[in-house]
Amino acid sequence: MSRLISIAIGAAIVLTLLASSVFVVDQHRYAVVYALGELREVIGTPGLHVKLPAPFQNVVYLDKRLQTLDTADGERFLTAEKKDLLVDAFVKWRIVDPRQYLTAIGGRNSESSAERGAERVAQLVQVALNAELATRKVGDVVSGQREQLGAALRERVAANSSQLGVEIVDVRLKRVDFTPQVNNAVYERMKAERIRAANETRSTGQAEAEEIRADAERQRSVILAEAVRDAETIKGEGDAKASQIYAQSFGKNPEFYRFYRSLEAYRATFKSRSDVLVLDANSEFFKYFRGPGSGK
């Protein structure tokens, strides 16, 4: 019985040692073999592999796929105008040299290696953003040179990432925004600009309105003057024609002319009831009041 127990215990120990000596590498990961804390081998070929049991050798796995580093909150950066901007960026990167990567970050297990690698890449991006934004104005960063800025960031980060054993595939800006203090200043400047434009438009409108009024007044004066001139001309022509007709008519009957002129004199003299004229009753002025034929 004790022999069977010893065999079972020995078999369990052997199986445990075999299990700890065999590991699987899939197509998405690198396997880095450490021997007593020293990096010995990097395996990138998928399949079943053998190592010494722990603690003589242990394996750290690194993801070889494309990874995304996304900043959670916007970080502050200064532009060439010394204005604060909040910038959110994301980075696409992957490990291309596991040995260099682990040497640079000093990771000893899969979780810490991934976290430290992401932190180092984030630091590279922050340094690149500081350097690039410090040479550009706010307008260029916000809208004018976004594509050029992204290309410059990729180039700068890629140049510094070789020492980490990683490849920077892409760097993009998700959001570029002003800090609350700068936002208030921008809004006030925009408000002042709109007020200035409104005042300018209003002044231009008032000047044009005055010009239109002056032109209308000038045209009115010209039209009235021409109307008065035409009226006087027509009136003069009418008076001349009337005088001609009167002359022709009165020339045929002088007595009727004298009678008509007397009536005109009466009309001009007695315009109202309060008019009073003191004359001799036998005066020539009243000769047509005496009866028919009084003018003879």
C-alpha positions, 0 to 999 in steps of 0.5 A: 500500500505504501508503495502505491502511495509513493508511486502516486506521489512520484507520478504527481510530482512528475506531472507537475514538473512536466506541466510547469515545463511546457507552455503554449505560444499563440499567434497573438503573443510573444513568449519571453523566457527568463532564467533566474531573473535573466532574459534568455529567449524570445519566442514568437513562433506559435506552438508548444514549447518546453522550458525548465520548471519554475523557479529555474525558468519562467515565461512572460507573455507580450501582446504583439497585436496593435494596441490603442492608448487612449487618454481618459481626460484632456491634458493641458499644453501651452501654445506659442501664444502661451495659451492653455489648451486641453488636448485628448489624443490616442495612439496606435502602437505595437511591440516589435522588439520584445527584448528591447521592450523589456530591457527598457521598461523592466517588466517581470510579468505580463501585467506590469509589462503592459502597464509600464509599456503604455505609460512609457508610450504615453510619456513619449506622446506627451513630450511630443505634444509639448514640443509641437504645440509650443511652436504653433498658435491656437488657430493652427492647432484648433483648425488650421494645421491639424493634419500637419500637426498629426504627421509631426507628432507621429514622426517625433514619437516614432523617432523616440519609440525605437529605444522602447522596441515599439512601433508607433503606427498612428497618433491622432488628436481626438479633441482640442479645447480651451480651458475655462479661463481661455474660453471666457476670454475667447467668448468675450473677444468674439462678442466684442468682434460681433458688436464691432461688426454690428456697429459698423454695419449700423453706421454703414446703413445709417450713412446709406440711409442719409444718402438715400434721403438726401437724394430723395429730397433733391429729386423732390425739390427738382420735381416740385420746381419743374412742376411749379415752372410748368404750372406757371408756364401753363398759367401764363399761356392760359392768361395770355389766351384768356386776355386774347379772347377777352380783347376779341370779345370786348372789342366787339362790344365796348359797353359790355366790356365796361359793364364787365369791368365794373362788376369785377370792381364791385366784386373786388370792393365788396368782398365781405359784409363789413366792407364800407365805401362812402361815395356820392350816389351819382358817382360813376362807380355806381352808374350800373346800379341805376338801371339798364342802360345806365352806362350810356 
